Amino acid sequence: MTAEHEATRLIRAGNARRELPRTVGPPIQRGSTVLVDRAADLYDERKPTYGRAGLAAQEALMSALSELESASAVRLFPSGLAALTGAILAVVQAGDEVLVTDAVYKPTRRFCDRVLARFGVRTRYFAPDAAPDEVMSLASPATRLVVLESPGSLTFEMQDVPAIARLARHHGILTLIDNTWGAGLIFKPLAHGVDLSVQALTKYVGGHSDVFMGSAAAAAPAMVEALDRAILDFGWAVSPDEAYLMLRGLRTLPTRMERCGSSSLQLAAWLAQQPEVARVLHPALPGAPGHDIWRRDYVGTAGLFAIELRPAPGPAVDAFLDALTHFGLGFSWGGFESLALNADPQFEVRSRKPAFAGPIVRLNVGLEDPGDLITDLRRGLDAFAGAH
Ligand SMILES: Cc1ncc(COP(=O)(O)O)c(C=O)c1O
């Protein structure tokens, strides 16, 4: 037998099959190609034959998220927005109508108004704090889906999710929630009758502001099939490295959320006493809008909330934000670091502008010492008061 050339030997070198030692995390298995043992396995649909649907790390993450969401299955998407748009696309068709909360994450709204409209799906918006029967009064025979986001991630209106889900199901209408604030941990949408529980894992599950991913969880086999079909047809995939990072974040989710939540409540209670603050929008704060629903349905709180400042011109809000040193200025949330932003420019797209007399500042409370964060906020409020 002639010896093979080095170029040929190097293709297979190091590829001997071996049992992997067990580690705490799953192996990061990189693979588009999946090798099968026999020709008969190539078209065996019961076994993985291609890597796009995910290998060891993605499977471990989906399984862990199913546990978190009390779901029969969870599917992964390349970002939170992709999970929202993907789950919507999985269940609508031309001629359908979708009812969406007016406080929905702005890019989700853009998708509805631009993409869904282009494919013959009409979107109508309902007030984020509308009572369940007000929401359902908008439904028509064409209504296929109600899209919820509770609390709204800028103005923190709470929706009566169990009641809306119950009424919708009674009318044969599906419900989907953006549950990024609840993270599948402090609120379990599927247990409250919601059909599709979606979250941006980018926020609390990832927890470190360095990786994008989204998930859609479902209980009913028909919903899981719909998600699978959409994933197959559109070709969404997530990398094993990022799935690994998400799983690592998930391990500490309860501990981080507990700390972010309790610090945020401490800050919220303090802010409510400050003369420059007109109102605190934090569902877990007694007396705040939506608190009764939060107390009934949630087992904890996230660290994201907002304040309404006393009426003041824009530069005073900028002075507040620019004086902060522990709060970074940025759009995301759910990470270990505190963040702040002025929310008003994002209200322009809404069907009805929220009725606030003063400017809204959103705060993401991270893992810093809450006393230091309060000192920082006082500095910001002093700058705000001094600027008008
Ligand atoms: C409420 C909400 N949903 C979804 C998303 C989208 O997540 P991603 O950035 O992973 O697409 C965000 C991001 O800011 C968000 O705030």
The ligand as a Tripos MOL2 file, in Angstrom:
@<TRIPOS>MOLECULE
LIG
   16    16     1     0     0
SMALL
NO_CHARGES

@<TRIPOS>ATOM
      1 C1        -38.0100   44.7250   25.9510 C.3       1 LIG1
      2 C2        -36.9870   44.2760   24.9620 C.ar      1 LIG1
      3 N1        -37.2690   43.2470   24.1580 N.ar      1 LIG1
      4 C3        -36.3900   42.8270   23.2430 C.ar      1 LIG1
      5 C4        -35.1640   43.4200   23.0850 C.ar      1 LIG1
      6 C5        -34.2570   42.9600   21.9780 C.3       1 LIG1
      7 O1        -33.1680   42.2430   22.3920 O.3       1 LIG1
      8 P1        -31.8940   42.1060   21.4510 P.3       1 LIG1
      9 O2        -31.1040   43.3510   21.6330 O.co2     1 LIG1
     10 O3        -31.2190   40.8710   21.9210 O.co2     1 LIG1
     11 O4        -32.3800   41.9730   20.0330 O.co2     1 LIG1
     12 C6        -34.8200   44.4920   23.9070 C.ar      1 LIG1
     13 C7        -33.4960   45.1530   23.7600 C.2       1 LIG1
     14 O5        -33.2760   46.2480   24.2190 O.2       1 LIG1
     15 C8        -35.7620   44.9480   24.8650 C.ar      1 LIG1
     16 O6        -35.4970   45.9930   25.6590 O.3       1 LIG1
@<TRIPOS>BOND
     1     1     2 1
     2     2     3 ar
     3     2    15 ar
     4     3     4 ar
     5     4     5 ar
     6     5     6 1
     7     5    12 ar
     8     6     7 1
     9     7     8 1
    10     8     9 2
    11     8    10 1
    12     8    11 1
    13    12    13 1
    14    12    15 ar
    15    13    14 2
    16    15    16 1
@<TRIPOS>SUBSTRUCTURE
     1 LIG1         1 GROUP 0 **** ****
